């Protein structure tokens, strides 16, 4: 990609934020029924994030079962995570008074990098495996997902959560029917099939073991996401500027392509 030379949108391809866990694997299987190619992207934040080889192994399983429809990218987001939350974590904690900022900041870094990935590869759609069964996690709450959707829309990417209302048992059946690894089941969780986030395990441990959900004040979460969305947009602009590309011009070109596609389909 260079200034004035932008990717043509690929409407038969889609991206998925992928861990290899039950929900993202069920999403990948669902998408394979509708798209020629699915871009699976996973991220390393550089802070207590381990066992990423498990995700690559899951991708290999999917390609063997479903005919090489999946391309995989493992991307470091440490520098973006640092800028969005780590470098200001003490100030942000004084402002928001909750540990959710670490996990929402991490997920914002992932979504920002996912938007970049879609812009670079000419992909009009991005998805993830968020599920209502795990909406105790701040990053999977409906408010958070709605605000994230607005962030993607501002960057000409259609964001969706295809398995949000799909029950876990149905997703398990899809995975078992394909003969994919299920890992070790502990209560409602399946271990050893996706990366481990040490900080996340510690933060959500009261819920996992005692069914005691963390309390997150929605107005506070919303304010945090809106603040960090502005930082994400700036970081994206700087990212493309280093490549000699003006982000606003790139978004304008994508909007024109989307409008032309909509007119041709009508």
MISEMAR-817416 format. One record per atom (N, C-alpha, C, O): y, z, x; residue in three letters. Coordinates in steps of 0.1 Angstrom, whole numbers, padded with zeros to 4 digits, always signed. Layout:
N
YZXALA/...
END
This chain:
266
-0012+0000+0008UNK/+0000+0000+0000UNK/+0013+0000+0009UNK/+0014+0008+0018UNK/+0022-0009+0005UNK/+0035-0009+0012UNK/+0046-0010+0002UNK/+0043-0013-0010UNK/+0058-0008+0006UNK/+0069-0009-0004UNK/+0070-0022-0010UNK/+0070-0032-0003UNK/+0069-0022-0023UNK/+0070-0035-0031UNK/+0056-0042-0033UNK/+0055-0052-0040UNK/+0046-0036-0026UNK/+0033-0042-0027UNK/+0023-0031-0032UNK/+0018-0023-0025UNK/+0022-0030-0046UNK/+0015-0019-0052UNK/+0001-0023-0058UNK/-0001-0035-0061UNK/-0008-0013-0059UNK/-0021-0017-0064UNK/-0021-0022-0078UNK/-0013-0017-0086UNK/-0030-0031-0081UNK/-0032-0035-0095UNK/-0041-0025-0102UNK/-0051-0020-0096UNK/-0037-0021-0114UNK/-0045-0011-0121UNK/-0059-0015-0124UNK/-0061-0027-0129UNK/-0068-0006-0122UNK/-0083-0009-0124UNK/-0087-0002-0137UNK/-0090+0010-0136UNK/-0087-0008-0148UNK/-0090-0002-0161UNK/-0105+0001-0163UNK/-0108+0009-0172UNK/-0113-0004-0154UNK/-0128-0001-0156UNK/-0132+0009-0146UNK/-0144+0012-0144UNK/-0122+0016-0139UNK/-0125+0027-0130UNK/-0118+0040-0134UNK/-0107+0039-0141UNK/-0123+0051-0130UNK/-0117+0064-0134UNK/-0120+0074-0123UNK/-0129+0072-0115UNK/-0112+0084-0122UNK/-0114+0095-0112UNK/-0117+0108-0119UNK/-0113+0111-0130UNK/-0125+0116-0112UNK/-0129+0129-0117UNK/-0128+0139-0106UNK/-0134+0137-0095UNK/-0121+0150-0109UNK/-0121+0162-0099UNK/-0135+0168-0100UNK/-0139+0174-0110UNK/-0142+0168-0089UNK/-0157+0170-0090UNK/-0161+0181-0080UNK/-0158+0181-0068UNK/-0169+0191-0085UNK/-0174+0201-0077UNK/-0189+0200-0075UNK/-0195+0205-0065UNK/-0196+0194-0085UNK/-0210+0194-0086UNK/-0216+0204-0094UNK/-0229+0205-0096UNK/-0208+0213-0100UNK/-0213+0223-0110UNK/-0217+0217-0123UNK/-0216+0205-0125UNK/-0221+0225-0132UNK/-0226+0221-0145UNK/-0216+0212-0153UNK/-0219+0201-0157UNK/-0204+0217-0154UNK/-0194+0210-0162UNK/-0190+0197-0156UNK/-0189+0186-0163UNK/-0187+0197-0143UNK/-0182+0184-0137UNK/-0193+0174-0136UNK/-0191+0162-0136UNK/-0206+0179-0134UNK/-0217+0170-0134UNK/-0219+0163-0147UNK/-0222+0151-0148UNK/-0219+0171-0158UNK/-0220+0166-0171UNK/-0209+0156-0174UNK/-0211+0146-0181UNK/-0197+0158-0169UNK/-0186+0149-0171UNK/-0189+0136-0164UNK/-0186+0125-0169UNK/-0194+0137-0152UNK/-0197+0125-0144UNK/-0207+0116-0151UNK/-0206+0104-0152UNK/-0217+0123-0157UNK/-0228+0115-0164UNK/-0222+0108-0176UNK/-0225+0097-0179UNK/-0213+0115-0183UNK/-0206+0110-0195UNK/-0198+0098-0191UNK/-0198+0087-0198UNK/-0190+0099-0181UNK/-0181+0088-0177UNK/-0189+0076-0172UNK/-0185+0064-0174UNK/-0201+0078-0166UNK/-0209+0067-0162UNK/-0213+0058-0173UNK/-0217+0046-0171UNK/-0213+0063-0185UNK/-0217+0054-0197UNK/-0206+0045-0201UNK/-0208+0035-0209UNK/-0194+0047-0196UNK/-0182+0040-0201UNK/-0174+0032-0190UNK/-0166+0023-0193UNK/-0177+0035-0177UNK/-0169+0029-0166UNK/-0178+0023-0155UNK/-0189+0028-0153UNK/-0173+0013-0149UNK/-0181+0006-0138UNK/-0182+0015-0126UNK/-0191+0014-0118UNK/-0171+0022-0123UNK/-0170+0030-0111UNK/-0163+0043-0114UNK/-0152+0043-0120UNK/-0168+0054-0108UNK/-0162+0067-0110UNK/-0159+0072-0096UNK/-0168+0074-0088UNK/-0147+0076-0094UNK/-0142+0081-0081UNK/-0143+0097-0082UNK/-0136+0103-0090UNK/-0152+0103-0075UNK/-0154+0117-0075UNK/-0146+0123-0063UNK/-0149+0119-0051UNK/-0137+0132-0066UNK/-0129+0138-0055UNK/-0130+0153-0055UNK/-0130+0159-0066UNK/-0132+0158-0043UNK/-0133+0173-0042UNK/-0124+0177-0031UNK/-0120+0169-0022UNK/-0120+0190-0031UNK/-0109+0194-0022UNK/-0113+0207-0015UNK/-0121+0215-0019UNK/-0107+0208-0003UNK/-0109+0220+0006UNK/-0095+0226+0007UNK/-0086+0220+0013UNK/-0093+0239+0003UNK/-0080+0245+0004UNK/-0078+0252+0018UNK/-0067+0256+0021UNK/-0089+0254+0025UNK/-0087+0260+0039UNK/-0087+0275+0039UNK/-0086+0281+0049UNK/-0089+0281+0027UNK/-0089+0296+0026UNK/-0101+0301+0019UNK/-0101+0302+0006UNK/-0112+0304+0026UNK/-0124+0310+0019UNK/-0131+0300+0010UNK/-0136+0304+0000UNK/-0131+0287+0013UNK/-0137+0277+0005UNK/-0149+0272+0013UNK/-0147+0266+0024UNK/-0161+0274+0008UNK/-0173+0271+0016UNK/-0183+0262+0009UNK/-0182+0261-0003UNK/-0192+0257+0016UNK/-0204+0250+0011UNK/-0201+0237+0004UNK/-0206+0234-0006UNK/-0192+0229+0010UNK/-0188+0216+0004UNK/-0199+0206+0005UNK/-0199+0196-0002UNK/-0209+0208+0014UNK/-0220+0199+0015UNK/-0228+0198+0002UNK/-0235+0188-0001UNK/-0227+0209-0006UNK/-0234+0209-0019UNK/-0229+0198-0028UNK/-0237+0192-0036UNK/-0216+0196-0028UNK/-0210+0185-0037UNK/-0215+0172-0032UNK/-0218+0163-0041UNK/-0215+0169-0019UNK/-0220+0156-0014UNK/-0234+0154-0018UNK/-0238+0143-0022UNK/-0242+0164-0018UNK/-0256+0163-0022UNK/-0258+0159-0037UNK/-0266+0152-0040UNK/-0249+0165-0045UNK/-0249+0162-0059UNK/-0245+0148-0061UNK/-0251+0141-0070UNK/-0235+0143-0054UNK/-0231+0129-0055UNK/-0243+0119-0052UNK/-0246+0110-0059UNK/-0250+0123-0042UNK/-0262+0115-0038UNK/-0272+0115-0049UNK/-0278+0104-0053UNK/-0275+0126-0055UNK/-0284+0127-0067UNK/-0279+0118-0078UNK/-0287+0110-0084UNK/-0266+0118-0081UNK/-0261+0110-0092UNK/-0263+0095-0090UNK/-0266+0088-0098UNK/-0260+0091-0077UNK/-0261+0077-0074UNK/-0275+0072-0075UNK/-0278+0061-0079UNK/-0285+0081-0071UNK/-0299+0077-0072UNK/-0303+0076-0086UNK/-0311+0067-0089UNK/-0298+0084-0095UNK/-0302+0084-0109UNK/-0295+0073-0117UNK/-0301+0068-0126UNK/-0282+0071-0114UNK/-0274+0063-0123UNK/-0269+0050-0116UNK/-0260+0044-0122UNK/-0275+0046-0105UNK/-0272+0032-0100UNK/-0259+0030-0092UNK/-0252+0021-0094UNK/-0256+0040-0083UNK/-0245+0038-0074UNK/-0232+0035-0080UNK/-0225+0026-0076UNK/-0229+0042-0091UNK/-0216+0041-0097UNK/-0205+0050-0092UNK/-0194+0049-0096UNK/-0209+0058-0082UNK/-0200+0069-0078UNK/-0195+0067-0064UNK/-0203+0064-0055UNK/-0182+0068-0061UNK/-0177+0069-0048UNK/-0171+0083-0046UNK/-0165+0088-0055UNK/-0173+0088-0034UNK/-0170+0102-0032UNK/-0159+0104-0020UNK/-0160+0097-0010UNK/-0150+0113-0023UNK/-0140+0116-0013UNK/-0138+0131-0012UNK/-0136+0138-0022UNK/-0139+0137+0000UNK/-0136+0151+0002UNK/-0123+0152+0010UNK/-0122+0147+0021UNK/-0113+0158+0004UNK/-0100+0158+0009UNK/-0094+0172+0012UNK/-0096+0181+0003UNK/-0088+0174+0023UNK/-0082+0187+0026UNK/-0068+0188+0019UNK/-0060+0178+0020UNK/-0066+0199+0012UNK/-0053+0201+0006UNK/-0046+0213+0012UNK/-0036+0218+0006UNK/-0050+0217+0024UNK/-0045+0229+0029UNK/-0029+0228+0031UNK/-0022+0238+0027UNK/-0025+0217+0037UNK/-0010+0216+0039UNK/-0002+0217+0026UNK/+0008+0223+0025UNK/-0008+0211+0015UNK/-0001+0211+0002UNK/-0002+0224-0004UNK/+0008+0229-0010UNK/-0014+0231-0003UNK/-0016+0244-0008UNK/-0006+0254-0001UNK/+0000+0263-0008UNK/-0004+0252+0012UNK/+0005+0261+0019UNK/+0019+0259+0013UNK/+0026+0269+0011UNK/+0023+0247+0011UNK/+0037+0244+0007UNK/+0039+0249-0008UNK/+0050+0254-0011UNK/+0029+0247-0016UNK/+0031+0250-0030UNK/+0030+0265-0033UNK/+0037+0270-0042UNK/+0021+0273-0026UNK/+0020+0287-0029UNK/+0018+0296-0017UNK/+0024+0307-0017UNK/+0011+0292-0007UNK/+0007+0301+0004UNK/+0020+0306+0011UNK/+0021+0318+0014UNK/+0028+0297+0015UNK/+0040+0301+0023UNK/+0050+0310+0015UNK/+0059+0316+0021UNK/+0049+0310+0001UNK/+0058+0318-0007UNK/+0050+0328-0015UNK/+0056+0333-0025UNK/+0038+0332-0011UNK/+0029+0339-0020UNK/+0035+0353-0023UNK/+0034+0358-0034UNK/+0041+0360-0013UNK/+0047+0373-0015UNK/+0059+0373-0024UNK/+0060+0381-0033UNK/+0067+0363-0022UNK/+0079+0361-0031UNK/+0074+0358-0045UNK/+0079+0364-0055UNK/+0064+0349-0046UNK/+0059+0345-0060UNK/+0052+0357-0067UNK/+0053+0359-0079UNK/+0045+0365-0059UNK/+0039+0377-0065UNK/+0049+0387-0071UNK/+0047+0392-0081UNK/+0060+0389-0063UNK/+0071+0397-0069UNK/+0077+0392-0081UNK/+0081+0399-0090UNK/+0077+0378-0082UNK/+0083+0371-0094UNK/+0073+0372-0106UNK/+0078+0374-0117UNK/+0061+0369-0103UNK/+0051+0367-0114UNK/+0041+0379-0116UNK/+0035+0380-0127UNK/+0041+0388-0107UNK/+0033+0400-0108UNK/+0019+0399-0112UNK/+0014+0407-0120UNK/+0012+0389-0107UNK/-0002+0387-0110UNK/-0009+0378-0100UNK/-0002+0369-0094UNK/-0021+0381-0097UNK/-0029+0373-0088UNK/-0032+0359-0092UNK/-0038+0352-0085UNK/-0029+0356-0105UNK/-0033+0343-0110UNK/-0025+0332-0102UNK/-0030+0320-0101UNK/-0014+0336-0095UNK/-0006+0326-0088UNK/-0014+0319-0077UNK/-0012+0307-0074UNK/-0024+0326-0071UNK/-0032+0320-0060UNK/-0041+0308-0066UNK/-0042+0298-0060UNK/-0047+0311-0077UNK/-0057+0302-0083UNK/-0050+0290-0090UNK/-0054+0279-0089UNK/-0039+0293-0097UNK/-0032+0283-0104UNK/-0024+0274-0093UNK/-0023+0262-0095UNK/-0020+0281-0083UNK/-0013+0273-0072UNK/-0023+0264-0065UNK/-0020+0253-0061UNK/-0035+0269-0063UNK/-0046+0260-0057UNK/-0049+0249-0066UNK/-0050+0237-0061UNK/-0050+0251-0079UNK/-0054+0240-0088UNK/-0042+0230-0089UNK/-0044+0218-0091UNK/-0030+0235-0089UNK/-0018+0226-0089UNK/-0019+0217-0077UNK/-0015+0205-0078UNK/-0023+0223-0065UNK/-0024+0214-0053UNK/-0034+0203-0055UNK/-0032+0192-0051UNK/-0045+0207-0061UNK/-0056+0197-0064UNK/-0051+0187-0074UNK/-0054+0175-0072UNK/-0044+0191-0084UNK/-0039+0181-0094UNK/-0029+0172-0088UNK/-0029+0160-0090UNK/-0020+0177-0079UNK/-0010+0169-0073UNK/-0017+0159-0064UNK/-0013+0147-0064UNK/-0027+0163-0056UNK/-0034+0154-0047UNK/-0042+0144-0056UNK/-0044+0132-0051UNK/-0047+0148-0067UNK/-0054+0138-0076UNK/-0045+0128-0081UNK/-0049+0116-0082UNK/-0033+0131-0085UNK/-0023+0122-0089UNK/-0020+0112-0078UNK/-0019+0100-0081UNK/-0019+0117-0066UNK/-0017+0108-0055UNK/-0028+0098-0053UNK/-0026+0086-0051UNK/-0040+0103-0054UNK/-0052+0095-0053UNK/-0052+0084-0063UNK/-0055+0072-0060UNK/-0049+0087-0076UNK/-0048+0077-0086UNK/-0038+0066-0083UNK/-0040+0054-0085UNK/-0026+0070-0078UNK/-0016+0061-0075UNK/-0020+0052-0064UNK/-0017+0040-0064UNK/-0026+0057-0054UNK/-0030+0049-0042UNK/-0042+0039-0045UNK/-0042+0029-0040UNK/-0050+0043-0055UNK/-0062+0035-0058UNK/-0061+0027-0070UNK/-0070+0020-0075UNK/-0049+0027-0076UNK/-0047+0019-0088UNK/-0055+0024-0100UNK/-0060+0016-0108UNK/-0057+0037-0102UNK/-0065+0042-0113UNK/-0055+0048-0123UNK/-0047+0056-0121UNK/-0057+0044-0136UNK/-0049+0048-0147UNK/-0053+0062-0152UNK/-0045+0068-0160UNK/-0065+0067-0149UNK/-0070+0079-0156UNK/-0076+0088-0146UNK/-0083+0085-0136UNK/-0074+0101-0149UNK/-0079+0112-0141UNK/-0086+0122-0151UNK/-0080+0125-0161UNK/-0097+0128-0147UNK/-0104+0138-0155UNK/-0108+0150-0147UNK/-0108+0149-0134UNK/-0112+0161-0154UNK/-0119+0172-0147UNK/-0129+0178-0157UNK/-0129+0174-0168UNK/-0136+0188-0152UNK/-0147+0193-0160UNK/-0143+0206-0166UNK/-0152+0214-0169UNK/-0130+0209-0169UNK/-0126+0221-0176UNK/-0134+0222-0189UNK/-0137+0212-0196UNK/-0138+0235-0192UNK/-0146+0237-0204UNK/-0141+0250-0211UNK/-0138+0260-0204UNK/-0141+0250-0224UNK/-0136+0262-0232UNK/-0145+0274-0230UNK/-0140+0285-0232UNK/-0157+0272-0225UNK/-0166+0284-0222UNK/-0161+0291-0210UNK/-0165+0303-0208UNK/-0153+0285-0202UNK/-0147+0292-0190UNK/-0132+0293-0191UNK/-0125+0293-0181UNK/-0127+0294-0203UNK/-0112+0294-0204UNK/-0106+0308-0201UNK/-0094+0310-0202UNK/-0114+0317-0197UNK/-0109+0330-0191UNK/-0102+0327-0178UNK/-0094+0335-0173UNK/-0106+0316-0172UNK/-0099+0312-0159UNK/-0085+0306-0162UNK/-0085+0297-0171UNK/-0075+0311-0156UNK/-0061+0307-0160UNK/-0060+0292-0159UNK/-0052+0286-0167UNK/-0066+0285-0149UNK/-0065+0271-0147UNK/-0072+0263-0157UNK/-0070+0251-0158UNK/-0080+0269-0166UNK/-0087+0262-0176UNK/-0083+0266-0190UNK/-0089+0262-0200UNK/-0073+0274-0191UNK/-0067+0278-0204UNK/-0060+0266-0210UNK/-0055+0257-0203UNK/-0059+0265-0223UNK/-0053+0254-0230UNK/-0039+0252-0226UNK/-0034+0240-0224UNK/-0031+0262-0225UNK/-0017+0261-0221UNK/-0016+0254-0207UNK/-0008+0245-0205UNK/-0024+0259-0198UNK/-0024+0253-0184UNK/-0027+0238-0184UNK/-0020+0230-0178UNK/-0038+0235-0191UNK/-0042+0221-0192UNK/-0032+0212-0199UNK/-0030+0201-0195UNK/-0025+0217-0209UNK/-0015+0210-0216UNK/-0003+0206-0206UNK/+0002+0195-0206UNK/+0001+0216-0199UNK/+0012+0214-0190UNK/+0008+0205-0178UNK/+0016+0197-0173UNK/-0004+0206-0174UNK/-0009+0197-0163UNK/-0010+0183-0169UNK/-0007+0174-0161UNK/-0013+0181-0181UNK/-0013+0168-0187UNK/+0001+0162-0187UNK/+0002+0150-0184UNK/+0011+0170-0190UNK/+0025+0165-0189UNK/+0028+0160-0175UNK/+0035+0150-0173UNK/+0023+0168-0165UNK/+0026+0165-0151UNK/+0020+0151-0148UNK/+0027+0143-0142UNK/+0008+0149-0152UNK/+0002+0136-0149UNK/+0009+0125-0157UNK/+0011+0114-0151UNK/+0013+0127-0169UNK/+0020+0117-0177UNK/+0033+0113-0170UNK/+0036+0101-0170UNK/+0040+0123-0164UNK/+0052+0119-0157UNK/+0049+0110-0145UNK/+0058+0104-0140UNK/+0037+0110-0140UNK/+0033+0102-0129UNK/+0024+0091-0133UNK/+0016+0085-0125UNK/+0025+0086-0145UNK/+0018+0075-0151UNK/+0003+0075-0150UNK/-0004+0065-0149UNK/-0003+0087-0151UNK/-0017+0089-0151UNK/-0021+0096-0164UNK/-0015+0106-0168UNK/-0031+0091-0170UNK/-0037+0097-0183UNK/-0047+0107-0179UNK/-0057+0104-0173UNK/-0045+0120-0182UNK/-0054+0130-0178UNK/-0062+0135-0190UNK/-0056+0137-0201UNK/-0075+0137-0188UNK/-0083+0142-0199UNK/-0094+0152-0194UNK/-0097+0153-0182UNK/-0099+0160-0203UNK/-0110+0169-0201UNK/-0122+0166-0210UNK/-0123+0173-0221UNK/-0130+0157-0207UNK/-0140+0151-0217UNK/-0150+0161-0222UNK/-0155+0159-0233UNK/-0153+0172-0214UNK/-0164+0181-0219UNK/-0158+0195-0223UNK/-0165+0205-0224UNK/-0145+0195-0226UNK/-0139+0208-0229UNK/-0145+0215-0241UNK/-0147+0227-0241UNK/-0149+0207-0251UNK/-0155+0213-0263UNK/-0171+0212-0263UNK/-0177+0215-0273UNK/-0176+0207-0252UNK/-0191+0205-0251UNK/-0197+0218-0247UNK/-0193+0224-0237UNK/-0206+0223-0255UNK/-0213+0236-0252UNK/-0221+0235-0239UNK/-0227+0225-0236UNK/-0221+0246-0232UNK/-0228+0247-0219UNK/-0243+0242-0220UNK/-0248+0236-0211UNK/-0249+0246-0231UNK/-0263+0243-0232UNK/-0266+0228-0233UNK/-0276+0223-0228UNK/-0256+0221-0240UNK/-0257+0207-0241UNK/-0256+0200-0227UNK/-0263+0191-0223UNK/-0246+0206-0219UNK/-0244+0200-0205UNK/-0257+0203-0197UNK/-0261+0194-0189UNK/-0263+0215-0198UNK/-0275+0218-0191UNK/-0286+0208-0194UNK/-0293+0204-0185UNK/-0287+0205-0207UNK/-0298+0195-0211UNK/-0296+0182-0205UNK/-0305+0175-0200UNK/-0283+0177-0204UNK/-0280+0164-0198UNK/-0284+0164-0184UNK/-0290+0154-0179UNK/-0281+0175-0176UNK/-0285+0176-0162UNK/-0300+0177-0160UNK/-0305+0170-0151UNK/-0306+0185-0168UNK/-0321+0186-0167UNK/-0328+0173-0170UNK/-0338+0170-0164UNK/-0323+0166-0180UNK/-0330+0154-0184UNK/-0329+0143-0173UNK/-0338+0135-0172UNK/-0319+0144-0165UNK/-0318+0135-0154UNK/-0326+0139-0141UNK/-0327+0132-0132UNK/-0331+0151-0142UNK/-0339+0157-0131UNK/-0330+0161-0120UNK/-0335+0162-0108UNK/-0318+0165-0122UNK/-0309+0170-0112UNK/-0311+0185-0110UNK/-0316+0192-0118UNK/-0307+0189-0098UNK/-0309+0204-0094UNK/-0300+0212-0103UNK/-0289+0209-0107UNK/-0305+0224-0107UNK/-0298+0233-0116UNK/-0294+0245-0108UNK/-0286+0254-0113UNK/-0298+0247-0096UNK/-0294+0259-0088UNK/-0301+0271-0093UNK/-0312+0270-0100UNK/-0295+0282-0090UNK/-0300+0295-0094UNK/-0292+0301-0106UNK/-0280+0303-0104UNK/-0298+0302-0118UNK/-0290+0307-0129UNK/-0289+0322-0129UNK/-0299+0329-0129UNK/-0276+0327-0130UNK/-0273+0341-0131UNK/-0264+0343-0143UNK/-0252+0339-0143UNK/-0269+0348-0154UNK/-0262+0349-0167UNK/-0258+0334-0171UNK/-0267+0326-0172UNK/-0246+0331-0172UNK/-0242+0318-0177UNK/-0238+0309-0165UNK/-0234+0298-0167UNK/-0240+0314-0153UNK/-0236+0306-0141UNK/-0248+0300-0134UNK/-0259+0305-0135UNK/-0245+0289-0127UNK/-0255+0283-0119UNK/-0250+0283-0104UNK/-0240+0276-0101UNK/-0257+0290-0096UNK/-0253+0292-0082UNK/-0259+0281-0073UNK/-0270+0276-0076UNK/-0253+0279-0061UNK/-0259+0271-0050UNK/-0259+0256-0054UNK/-0266+0248-0047UNK/-0250+0251-0063UNK/-0249+0237-0066UNK/-0235+0232-0064UNK/-0232+0220-0065UNK/-0226+0241-0060UNK/-0212+0237-0058UNK/-0205+0246-0048UNK/-0211+0256-0044UNK/-0194+0242-0043UNK/-0187+0250-0033UNK/-0184+0264-0038UNK/-0183+0266-0050UNK/-0182+0273-0029UNK/-0179+0287-0033UNK/-0164+0290-0028UNK/-0160+0287-0017UNK/-0157+0296-0038UNK/-0143+0301-0034UNK/-0144+0316-0034UNK/-0145+0322-0044UNK/-0143+0322-0022UNK/-0144+0336-0021UNK/-0133+0344-0029UNK/-0136+0354-0035UNK/-0121+0339-0028UNK/-0110+0346-0035UNK/-0113+0346-0050UNK/-0111+0355-0057UNK/-0117+0334-0055UNK/-0120+0333-0069UNK/-0132+0342-0074UNK/-0131+0348-0085UNK/-0142+0343-0066UNK/-0153+0352-0069UNK/-0148+0366-0070UNK/-0152+0373-0080UNK/-0140+0370-0061UNK/-0135+0384-0062UNK/-0126+0387-0074UNK/-0126+0397-0080UNK/-0117+0377-0076UNK/-0107+0379-0087UNK/-0114+0379-0101UNK/-0110+0387-0109UNK/-0124+0370-0103UNK/-0130+0370-0116UNK/-0143+0378-0117UNK/-0150+0377-0127UNK/-0145+0386-0107UNK/-0158+0395-0107UNK/-0158+0404-0119UNK/-0169+0406-0125UNK/-0147+0411-0124UNK/-0148+0419-0135UNK/-0153+0412-0148UNK/-0160+0418-0156UNK/-0149+0399-0149UNK/-0154+0392-0161UNK/-0168+0388-0159UNK/-0176+0389-0169UNK/-0172+0384-0147UNK/-0186+0379-0145UNK/-0196+0390-0147UNK/-0207+0388-0153UNK/-0192+0402-0143UNK/-0202+0413-0144UNK/-0200+0423-0156UNK/-0210+0429-0160UNK/-0188+0424-0160UNK/-0185+0434-0171UNK/-0179+0427-0184UNK/-0175+0434-0193UNK/-0178+0414-0184UNK/-0173+0407-0195UNK/-0158+0412-0198UNK/-0154+0413-0210UNK/-0151+0414-0188UNK/-0137+0419-0189UNK/-0128+0408-0184UNK/-0125+0408-0172UNK/-0122+0400-0193UNK/-0114+0389-0189UNK/-0101+0394-0183UNK/-0095+0404-0186UNK/-0096+0386-0173UNK/-0083+0389-0167UNK/-0072+0386-0178UNK/-0073+0376-0185UNK/-0061+0394-0178UNK/-0050+0391-0187UNK/-0040+0383-0181UNK/-0035+0386-0170UNK/-0036+0372-0187UNK/-0026+0363-0182UNK/-0015+0361-0193UNK/-0019+0356-0204UNK/-0003+0364-0190UNK/+0008+0362-0200UNK/+0012+0348-0201UNK/+0016+0342-0191UNK/+0010+0341-0212UNK/+0012+0327-0213UNK/+0026+0322-0209UNK/+0027+0313-0202UNK/+0037+0329-0214UNK/+0050+0324-0209UNK/+0052+0325-0194UNK/+0059+0316-0188UNK/+0046+0335-0188UNK/+0047+0336-0173UNK/+0039+0325-0167UNK/+0044+0319-0157UNK/+0027+0323-0172UNK/+0019+0312-0166UNK/+0026+0298-0167UNK/+0027+0290-0158UNK/+0032+0296-0179UNK/+0039+0284-0182UNK/+0051+0282-0172UNK/+0054+0271-0167UNK/+0058+0293-0170UNK/+0070+0292-0161UNK/+0066+0289-0147UNK/+0072+0281-0140UNK/+0054+0295-0143UNK/+0049+0292-0129UNK/+0045+0278-0128UNK/+0049+0271-0118UNK/+0038+0272-0137UNK/+0034+0258-0137UNK/+0045+0249-0136UNK/+0046+0239-0129UNK/+0056+0251-0145UNK/+0067+0243-0145UNK/+0075+0243-0131UNK/+0079+0233-0126UNK/+0076+0255-0125UNK/+0082+0256-0112UNK/+0075+0249-0102UNK/+0080+0241-0094UNK/+0061+0250-0101UNK/+0053+0244-0091UNK/+0052+0229-0094UNK/+0050+0221-0084UNK/+0053+0224-0106UNK/+0053+0210-0109UNK/+0065+0203-0102UNK/+0063+0192-0097UNK/+0076+0209-0102UNK/+0088+0204-0095UNK/+0085+0202-0080UNK/+0088+0192-0074UNK/+0079+0212-0074UNK/+0075+0212-0060UNK/+0065+0201-0057UNK/+0066+0194-0048UNK/+0055+0200-0066UNK/+0045+0189-0065UNK/+0051+0175-0065UNK/+0048+0167-0057UNK/+0061+0173-0074UNK/+0067+0160-0075UNK/+0075+0157-0062UNK/+0074+0146-0057UNK/+0081+0167-0056UNK/+0089+0165-0043UNK/+0079+0162-0032UNK/+0081+0153-0024UNK/+0068+0170-0032UNK/+0058+0168-0021UNK/+0052+0154-0023UNK/+0049+0147-0012UNK/+0049+0149-0035UNK/+0044+0135-0037UNK/+0054+0125-0032UNK/+0050+0115-0025UNK/+0067+0127-0035UNK/+0077+0118-0030UNK/+0077+0117-0015UNK/+0079+0106-0009UNK/+0076+0129-0008UNK/+0076+0129+0006UNK/+0064+0122+0012UNK/+0064+0115+0022UNK/+0052+0124+0005UNK/+0040+0118+0010UNK/+0041+0103+0010UNK/+0037+0097+0020UNK/+0046+0097-0001UNK/+0047+0083-0001UNK/+0058+0077+0007UNK/+0057+0066+0013UNK/+0069+0085+0009UNK/+0080+0081+0018UNK/+0075+0079+0032UNK/+0079+0070+0039UNK/+0066+0088+0037UNK/+0060+0086+0050UNK/+0052+0074+0052UNK/+0050+0069+0063UNK/+0048+0068+0040UNK/+0040+0055+0040UNK/+0050+0043+0038UNK/+0045+0032+0037UNK/+0063+0046+0037UNK/+0072+0035+0034UNK/+0073+0031+0020UNK/+0077+0020+0017UNK/+0068+0040+0011UNK/+0068+0036-0003UNK/+0077+0046-0011UNK/+0077+0058-0009UNK/+0086+0040-0020UNK/+0094+0048-0029UNK/+0086+0052-0041UNK/+0082+0043-0048UNK/+0084+0065-0043UNK/+0076+0069-0055UNK/+0081+0064-0068UNK/+0074+0060-0077UNK/+0094+0065-0070UNK/+0100+0060-0083UNK/+0097+0045-0085UNK/+0094+0041-0096UNK/+0098+0037-0075UNK/+0095+0023-0076UNK/+0080+0021-0079UNK/+0077+0012-0087UNK/+0072+0028-0073UNK/+0057+0027-0076UNK/+0054+0031-0090UNK/+0047+0024-0097UNK/+0060+0042-0095UNK/+0058+0046-0109UNK/+0064+0035-0119UNK/+0058+0033-0129UNK/+0075+0029-0115UNK/+0081+0019-0124UNK/+0071+0007-0125UNK/+0069+0001-0135UNK/+0065+0003-0113UNK/+0056-0008-0113UNK/+0043-0005-0122UNK/+0039-0013-0129UNK/+0038+0007-0121UNK/+0027+0011-0129UNK/+0030+0011-0144UNK/+0022+0007-0152UNK/+0042+0016-0147UNK/+0046+0016-0162UNK/+0047+0001-0167UNK/+0043-0001-0178UNK/+0052-0008-0159UNK/+0052-0022-0163UNK/+0038-0027-0165UNK/+0035-0034-0174UNK/+0029-0024-0156UNK/+0015-0028-0157UNK/+0009-0023-0170UNK/+0001-0030-0177UNK/+0011-0010-0172UNK/+0005-0004-0184UNK/+0011-0010-0197UNK/+0003-0012-0207UNK/+0024-0012-0197UNK/+0030-0019-0209UNK/+0024-0033-0211UNK/+0022-0037-0223UNK/+0022-0040-0200UNK/+0017-0054-0202UNK/+0003-0053-0207UNK/-0001-0061-0215UNK/-0005-0043-0202UNK/-0019-0042-0207UNK/-0019-0038-0222UNK/-0027-0044-0230UNK/-0010-0029-0226UNK/-0009-0025-0240UNK/-0006-0037-0249UNK/-0011-0039-0260UNK/+0004-0045-0244UNK/+0008-0057-0252UNK/-0003-0067-0253UNK/-0005-0073-0264UNK/-0011-0069-0242UNK/-0022-0078-0242UNK/-0033-0074-0252UNK/-0040-0082-0258UNK/-0035-0061-0253UNK/-0045-0055-0261UNK/-0042-0055-0276UNK/-0051-0054-0284UNK/-0029-0056-0279UNK/-0024-0055-0293UNK/-0025-0068-0300UNK/-0022-0069-0312UNK/
END
